[in-house]
């Protein structure tokens, strides 16, 4: 990110909520992208590429669930007013998205 250790430390501390000196890289990147000044289209493109683990050009239900979890968890760490849904709720939402898009699960 082009930051010094001193500049990155507050962000790291914010994201390391269990104080084990580790952060989820996907969660961190997803949060930075989500809160960035990019356009919605650019954010979607970046996040889609980040979570397309199978590199097929399309997200699976599992990839979309992980996408949702990383964005919601990261944003809840940045803003205490944001409550991250449970993984079960996010999986249900991902399946609903596929159903609405008329795509196979």
C-alpha positions in Angstrom: 0.0 0.0 0.0 3.0 2.3 0.1 2.8 3.0 3.8 5.4 3.0 6.5 5.0 0.7 9.5 4.0 3.7 11.6 1.2 4.6 9.1 0.0 1.0 8.8 0.0 0.3 12.6 -3.4 1.9 13.4 -5.1 0.1 10.5 -3.5 -3.2 11.6 -4.6 -2.6 15.2 -8.2 -1.8 14.0 -8.4 -5.0 12.0 -6.7 -7.3 14.6 -9.7 -7.4 16.9 -8.6 -10.6 18.6 -5.1 -9.2 19.2 -3.3 -12.2 17.9 -1.1 -10.0 15.7 -2.7 -11.4 12.5 -5.2 -10.0 10.1 -7.2 -11.6 7.3 -5.6 -10.3 4.1 -8.8 -10.7 2.0 -10.8 -8.9 4.7 -8.3 -6.1 4.8 -8.2 -5.6 1.0 -12.0 -6.0 0.7 -12.5 -3.3 3.4 -10.0 -0.9 1.8 -11.6 -1.4 -1.6 -15.1 -1.0 -0.2 -14.3 2.2 1.6 -12.1 3.7 -1.2 -13.0 6.4 -3.5 -13.4 4.0 -6.5 -16.6 4.0 -8.4 -19.1 1.2 -7.6 -18.3 -0.5 -10.9 -14.5 -0.3 -10.1 -15.1 -1.7 -6.6 -17.2 -4.6 -8.0 -14.5 -5.4 -10.6 -11.7 -5.4 -8.0 -13.6 -7.4 -5.5 -14.9 -9.9 -8.1 -11.3 -10.5 -9.3 -10.1 -10.8 -5.7 -12.7 -13.5 -4.7 -12.8 -15.4 -8.0 -10.5 -18.1 -6.6 -11.3 -20.6 -9.4 -10.4 -17.9 -12.0 -13.4 -18.8 -14.1 -14.6 -15.2 -14.4 -17.7 -16.1 -12.4 -18.1 -16.4 -8.6 -19.5 -19.5 -7.0 -21.9 -19.4 -4.1 -19.0 -20.2 -1.8 -16.8 -17.4 -3.3 -19.7 -14.9 -3.0 -20.3 -16.0 0.6 -16.6 -15.4 1.4 -16.8 -12.0 -0.4 -19.8 -11.0 1.7 -18.1 -12.2 4.9 -14.9 -10.3 4.3 -16.6 -7.0 3.4 -19.1 -7.2 6.3 -16.6 -8.3 8.9 -14.0 -5.7 7.8 -16.5 -2.9 7.7 -17.9 -3.8 11.1 -14.4 -3.5 12.5 -14.0 0.0 11.0 -17.5 1.2 12.0 -18.9 -0.1 15.3 -22.4 0.7 14.1 -22.1 -2.0 11.4 -23.1 -5.5 12.6 -21.7 -8.3 10.5 -24.3 -10.9 9.7 -23.5 -14.6 10.5 -21.9 -16.8 7.9 -25.2 -18.7 7.7 -27.1 -15.5 6.9 -24.5 -14.5 4.3 -24.6 -18.0 2.7 -28.4 -17.7 2.5 -28.0 -14.2 0.9 -25.5 -15.6 -1.6 -27.9 -18.4 -2.6 -30.7 -15.9 -2.9 -28.5 -13.8 -5.3 -27.9 -16.9 -7.5 -31.6 -17.7 -7.5 -32.5 -14.1 -8.5 -29.9 -14.2 -11.2 -31.4 -17.6 -12.3 -28.0 -19.3 -12.0 -27.3 -22.8 -10.9 -25.9 -23.2 -7.4 
